[in-house]
Amino acid sequence: MFSYIFMKILESRPERYDAGINFLSGGHATKIKKKIVKDFVKPNMQILDIGCGTGLLLEYAAKAGAIAKGVDISIGMLEVTQERIKRNGLQNKITVYNAGAVEIDTLFDENSFDLIVSTLVFSELYAEERALVLFQIKKLLKPNGKLVIAVEVKPSNLFKRIAHYFIRLPLSIITYIIAQTGTNPFSNISEEVTKSGFSIVNEERSFLDSFIILSVKKSEDIDHSKTNFPAVKIPKNDFSIIRSIWDFIGRWFPNPVEPGLRVIGNPDRNSPVILTSNFHLTVRRVEKSLKNQNVFLLVTPTNGINVWCASEGGDLNTHSVITVIKTSRINERVDHNKIILPQFSAPGIDLVLLKRETGRKGLFGPAYSKNIHAYIKSHKTVFENNIADFSLPFRLEMLLSMNFIIWLAIAVVTILIAPKIFLPVSIYFWLTGFILYAGYPIIPGKSGWLKAGILSIIEIIAIALYTSFILIMPVFAYWEIMIGLSVINLILGFDLRGIVAGYPSEAEWLMRRLGMKSFGHIFSAEKQNEGIIQQDIIRCNNCRICLMVCPKGVFDIVENQNIRIVNQQECFACNACVTQCTENSLVLEK
């Protein structure tokens, strides 16, 4: 887990999404939605917005007299949409559904819509996902219906491409700071749409050819089930030196690989199906752990975020799993109905919905991929390998991956202001980081700041004694050094508890005290699971699912084979057990 804080950042993005995307697009995003409604929406039209986000286009369409429906995979986005609907009194005009784009065929009947719209979504879908969505759209459109796609594209003209790049780069950085989101410019949207059986009605581009509004209609029927299986990858396709380096120096940020199906070894129709997120480091580690196995590996789209953070933040959910199951057509490749899910995905997965929509029975595997081979031999081993690892190697890995960018920023400042202190400051930064991260379990105090504060006090006293008794100078003669060391210590300790132990850290506490919802893209205190885990032993049927998915060993088997809470103080409210308890016998009480 990268840190508790990053999970909460992911949860809080929806409220900043519109501002971020509009800034990135230079105002085009909102203008395009208004233009689509003006040019294509008529009163009493039945329209569908795929990837409706915060519902802005739905609002415009409903006010223009249409009956609007929207689909989005993010619950957080739909919560903002529902607030928008209520605020504008459009409850009778707009209906929204929490589902992935590839699930629209299960939500609506064929020939249901006069207009289907998708803005800034198609470029975020991977190739197999787009192909399946286009096939489903054809079924849902009425005979004379239209599909309108608005996406960011790469200009074909070299001059415009260069201009677009230099304009977009700073906007992309600022947008990520504002909303932790972005868009991927498309290169061949028109060609891809026509290959799927549509004919182009109109194509309109912006001044720099960086945005396109494409309107199309159905031209021919293509039976998706009779097309070739989507291409599969093998482990070496995921290898990237640059991404591998980024895994260990920039882990605050996503590092995605292409979602889809991987074939490891020589799997047959009875081979296991295993799922993971599309975070590069996770995929590579899973592939290495399975190198001597014959399995199918499904890499689900999580925006390049690791399993635990993606699950807590909403990027790895039931709908993202449904998406990769459908697009990979794995049900046509194997004869069994099981899929092995990462244990850390438990907070975001609805096993009942997964089974209903895909026919697949989800099984939670071990916490780490190194134990998958044992799990494949015996599912009972999951109870031996389900505890989160906060050991020394993990803490040192986090020291580098979570602090390199912070060190780099400090290094740049010191080089520009006082080059002579660059080396000692750098040595002190990493030495102190090593002491705090390696010594976390033994340094007194629960708080990261308290541990850092204790270290600062010891250092200040040592400097004062050396100054006074050895150098025969005033005690605070080197007060600048004392303050500088303390600042570095507090920076390193600010999220220490979240990074190396998974608990809420000083960031959330401080921001709640200040009444702040968030600070840029780094910290968010608005949304988090809070409370102490409680168990209704009358409701509990001892199914052991809580014992299986809890990463902290909160539960255990006691007398008469009953499952009970035995380490309540270890719970950090990840919500996995509450989500998976079919009897509703577990709850987080504040």
N, C-alpha and C positions, 0 to 999 in steps of 0.2 A: 504494500500500500504506500503510495507516494506520501500522502499525509492526510490527516483528517480535514485540514483546511481546503485542500484542493477538491475534495469531494463536495464540500459545501459551495465552492465556486461554481462547479458544474450545475448544481441544483438551482442557483440563483440567476443564471443567464437569461431566462425568458423575458424578464422585465426590462432588460437592457438590449434585447435583440433588435427591435425596430430602430432604436437610435444608432446602434452599431452598424447594421446593414445599410441604413440610409446614409450614414457618414461614409462608409466604404464606397458606396456607389455614387457619391457626389450628389445625392438627392434623387437619383434615377429610380431607386426602388419604389418609392411612394408614387412618383409621377407615372411610372409604368403601370402600376395597379390602377390608378385613376384612368389612364388611357384605355386599358383593357376593358374596364367597365363601361366607359363612354362609347367605345367602338363596337363592342360585341354583346353587351348585356341589354336585354329587352324585358319589359314587364312580364311577369308570370313565367319567365324562363326557369327551367330546372338546371341549376349549375352545380358543378363539383369543383372544389379547390383542393388539389392534392398537395400536401405539405402546407397546410393553411397557416402554420405558424401562430402568430398572435391574433389572426383573424381580421386584419385590416382590409383585405380585398373582400372578404365576406361581408363586412360592414358596408362597404361601398356598394356592393352588388345588391344587398338586401334593401338599401335605401333607394336603389334604382328600380325596385319592384320585383326582383328575382326571388325565387325560392332557393336558398343557398345551403349547400352541405359542404362540410370541410373535414378533411382527414389529416391527422398528424400523429407521428410516432411518439412525440414528447408530451407527457402529462403536464409538465410545467408550462409549455406553450399553450396548451388547451385551457389551463386555468386562467391564463391572461385573456384568452379568447372569450371564455365564459363571463369574465368580468366586463369585457367590452360589450358583449351581447346584452347583458343585464343593464349596463349603464345607458345603452341606447334604446332599450325597450324593444329589442328585436327577437325576443324568445320564440315568436311564432313564424319567424322568417328564416332563422338560421339553426341548423343542427350540426353538431360536430361529433366526431368519432375518434377514439384513441386507437390507432392502427397504423401499421406500416403501409407504404405505398403499394406493395404487392398483395395486400389483403383486400383491396377494393372490390374484387370479384365476389368475395364472400359477404360483403356488406350490402351490395345493391344488385338489383335485377338487370338483365340485359336491356338495352335500348331505354335507359332511364334518363339520360341527360341531353339537353340541347347544347350545352357548352361545358367542356372540362378545361380547367385552367391549372397551370403550374408555373409559379414564379420563383426563380432562384433555387429550384429543387433538383432538376434533372442533372445538373453538373455535380451534385453531391451524391448521386447514386452511382454505384459501380455498374459496369457494362451489362452483366447478366440481369441485374435488377432493372435497368432501364428497358431492356428487351422485353422482360416479363410484364412490366407496367404498361408499356405501349400496347402489348397484346391484349391486356385486360381493358385498357381504355377503349379499344376498338369495339369490344363487346358491350360496353356500357353506353357508348354514344348512340343516339337515335340516328336513323338513316341519313338525315341531313344535318346532323350535329357537327360541331367543330371542336377541335383541340387547339388551345392557344398556349404556347410555351414561351416564357420569357427567361432568358438566361444571360449570364455574362459570357462573352466569347473572346477568343484571341483574334485581334485584327489581322487580316491577311496582308495588308500593306505594311512594308517594313518600317516606314517612318511612323505610321500610326501605332505600330506595335511597340516601338521604342518609346514613343511619347506616353502610351498607355502604361508601360512598365514603370516609368519614372513617376508618373502620377499615382499609380496604384500602390507602389511599395510602401511609402510612408503611411498611406491611408490604411493599408492592411495591418501594419504594426499598431497603429492607434486604435483601429477597430477591435483587434484582439484584446487590447488593454481595456476597452470599454465593455465589450460583450463576450469575449472568448469565442468568437465565431468568425466566419469568413465565407468566401465563395471560391470555387475553382473554375477559372475560365474554360469554356468549352471550345473545342476546335472543329468539330464536324457534326453539329446537331442536325442540320438539314439532311445530310446524307444518311444519318442513322435513322431519322424519322421516316424517310421515304423507303428505306429498306424494310421497314416494319409494316409496309402496306398502306401508307398515307400518301396523299398528294398535296403539294404545297399550294395554298390559296394566296398567301401574301407573306412577304418577308421584309421587315422594317428594322433598320439599324440606326444606332445613335451616331453622333458626329464623328467619334473616333472609331466607329465600328466595334465598340467594346460591349454593347448590349444589343440583343436581338429580340424582337417580338415575332414569333413564327406562328402563323395560323394555318392549320391543315385540316383536311377532311379524309374520310375513309375512301380507299381506292380499290383494295383487294383483300380477300380474307386469307390469313395465314394461320394454319393450325400449329400452335406453339408446341403441342405435345408430340408432333411429328418431326419437329426440327431436331438437329443434332444436339447431343448433350453439350452444355457449356464447357469450354476448355478448363482443364484442371492444371494446377501447378504442382511442382515438386519442391522439396525444401530448399534446394539451391536457388530457386527463383526468388526467394525472399531475402537472400543474403545481400547486404550492402555495407561497405566499409564506412561510408559517411553516416548512415543510420545507426550503425553499431557504435560509433564514437559518440553520436548524439544521445544514445541511450544512457550514457554514463556521465554526460556533462550538462545535459539540458532537460532533465526529466520533469521539470515543471510544465513542459509543453508537450503536446501530442506528437507522436512519431508513428504514423500509420503505414501499414502495408495494404495491398489490394485484398479486399475481402473475397471469400469464395472457398472453393474446395481444394484441399491438398491431398495428394495420394502419397502415402508413406509405405515403402515396401511394396508388396504385391497383394493388396487386399482383395477378398472375394466377396460374395454376397452375404456371407456370415460374419464378416469382419466388424470390429467395433467402430462406432461413429463417435468421435470426440469433438468437443467444441471449445474454442477459446476466443479471446478478443483480437482485434487487429492492431494491437500495439506491437511494434517491431520486436522489442526485447522478449515479450511474452511468447510470441509466435516462434522465434528462434529457439528459445529454451524448451518449448514443448516439442518442437521438431527434433531437437537433439535428444530429448528424453525418449522419443519414440523411434529412434533410428533403427532399432533391431526388431521393430514390431511391423505387423501388416495391418494398417488402420486407415480409415478415412478421417481427415481432420477438417472440420468446418471452421473457417475464420469469419466470425460475425462482425458486421460493421459497428464499431464503437468510437468512431472519430479518432482512432489512434491512441486511445486511452486504455490503461491496463484494466484487468478484470474487476478488481475491487473498487477502484475509483469510478469506473464506468457504471458499475452496478449501483453504487450508492448515489451517483449523480444522475442516473436515468438514461445513460447512453447504452448500457447493456440491459435490455429488458426483454420481456417475452416476445415483443413484436420484432425486435432485431434478430432474435433467434429464429422466429418464424420466417423472416425474410431470407436468411441464408439457407434454411432448409428448403424453401420453395425454389429459390434461384438455382441452387446446386442440383435440384431434382434427385436428392439423395434417396428419396423414397422409391425411386425407380432403379436404384443401384444395389440396394440390399434387401434381404428377405425378412429381417427382424425390425422391431419398432422401437428400439432403445437408442438413447443418445446420452452420452456421458457429459455432464455439465461441470464447469469449475466450481468448487465449493464456494469460492468468494463471490460467485454470481447469485447466490441464494437471496440476498435482499431484493433483487429486482425481477425474479422469475416467478410466474404463476404457472405451476405445473399442470393445473387443471385446464387452463386456457391453452397451453402448449399442446396438450394431448387432444383437445377438442379440435384445434385448428390444423394440426399436422399429423395426428395419429401417433406421434412419438411420445414415448414414456421417458421423461427426464429423470436421470439418476445423478445425484451429486457425487462427484469423485473426490479425490484427495485435495488438500490445500495446495500442493505444489506438484508440478509435472514430473519431478524426479521419482515420485511414488506411483505414477500411473501404471507402470508395468506390473507392479504388485497388485494394484486394484483390478486390473484386467484378469489376473489369475484368481483373485478372490475379493469380492466386493466387501467382505467383512473387514478388510484392512483399512477401510476408510476411517474407522474409529480409532485407528492407531496413527493416522497421518492427517489429522484435521485441525491441528493447532497452528496459529500464525507464528511465523519465525521472526523473532526480534533479537536474534543472537548477534554476536560480535561481527561476523562477516556481513550480515545484513546491515548492521548499523554503519559499518565502514563504507559499504557501497552507497548508502544514503548520504553519508558525509560528502562524498565526492559529487554524486549526481544532483543533490539538492542545493549545494553551496558553491559549485563552480561559477555559476553566473554571478552570484553575489560577490565572490572574490574578484571576478573579472571587472566588475563595476568599480570596486574599491581600488583595484590595481590601476585602472585607467585614470581615476581621480588623483591617486598619489603620484603617478608618473607625470601628470600635467602640472601638479601643484608643487610637489616636493619629491623629485626623483630619487634622492638619497635614501628616503625611508621606504622605498618600494620593497626591497628585499627583506628588511626586518619585519615590516608589516605583514608581508606574505607568509614568512616563516611563522610569525606569531599566530596568524589567522588559522593556518592548517594545524599547527601544534595544539592550539586551544580547541579547535574543532575535534581533533583526535581525542583529547582528554574528555571533552563533554560527551561525545558519541560513544567512545569505547568505555568510559567510566560511568555511563548513565545509570546502570543498576546500583552502583555503590556510592555515588555522590549523594549526600543527604538532600532530602526534599523531593516532593512529587513534581513540582512545577519546574519547567525548563528554565524560566527566569530565575527561580530560586537557586537552582544548581549553578547557573551562570553567575548569579550574584555572590554566592559563596566563593566561587573561584576568584571573582574580582576583589573581594575583601582580602583574601589571602595574598593576592598579588600586590594590592595597594599597601598592605601592612609590610610586606617584604621590601617593596621599594622605599617606603618611609624609613624603615629601620636601616637599610643600606645607605640611604641619603644622610641620615642623621648621625649614625655611628661610624661609618666607614669614610664617607666623603666629608663629614663634618659640615653639613649644609642644612638649611632650614628643611623641616620635615616635608613640606609640600613644594620643594624647589622644582620638582618634575611633575607638577600637577597636570600638565598637558598629556604626558605619557599615561598617567593614572586614568584620566578621562578617556583617552583614546582606547586603552585596553578594555575599559569597562564597556564602552560602546560596542566594540567588536564582540565581546562576550555576550552582551544582550542581544545583538543581532543573531548570533549563532544559537542562542537559547530561546529565541522568540517562538519558534514552532518546533522546538526539540521534542516536546512531549507528543506532538502529533506525528512527527516523522518516524521516530524510533520506537513508539509504543502504541500508536493508533488512537490516543485519547485526544479530547478537545484541548487545545493549547491556549497560551496567553492571548493569541490573536483574537479569538472569539470573545474571550472575557473582556479584553480592553475595549473592543468595538461595541459590545453591548453596554458597557458602562458609559461610553461616550454617545450612545444612541445612534450609532452609525450602522447602516445596513451592509455597506461594503466599501472597500478601498481599492479602486482600480480593479485589476484582475487577480490580485494576490490573495486578498482575504475577504471572507464573507461571514457574517454572523447572523444572517437573517433566518436561514433555514438549517435546522439540524435535528436529529433525533435526540430527545432528551428524556430523562427519567431512569428509574430503577426497574429492572426486570422483575416481574411478579408472576407467580404461577397459580392457577386455579387447579388444585390437585383433584377436584371432583370431576372436572371436564377432561383432564388428561387421560389418554388411553395408552400411554407408554409406547408410542410408535417409534420413538428414538430419533425422529427427524431433527429435533432440537440438538440432541447430542451429536448428530452428524454434521450439522452446518455451523455450530458455534465455533468461532476461531479462537476462543479464549478459555475453553474448558470450564465454562460456568455450570454446566450440567454434568451429572454422573448417575450411575446406577446404584441405588441404595437397597435397603432391605426389601425382600419380596420382588426383586427385579423391577422396582419402580424408578422412574426418572424424576430426579428432583434437582432443584437449584442448590448447589453446594459451594459455589464461589461467586456469590452475588457481586462482590466488590470488583471482580475482574471484568464485569460487563462494561463495554463501551458503547452500547446502544446502536449496534450496526443494523439491527432490526431483522436479521436473517431468520432467527427462530420465530419471531412474531409473524413474519410473512409466510413461513412454511408450515406453521402449526394449523392443521386442518380442523382441529377442535376448538380453536380460539381460546385456548387455555393459557396463553401467554400474552402479557401486555406490558408496555413501558409506562409506569406510573410516575408522574412528576411530583 
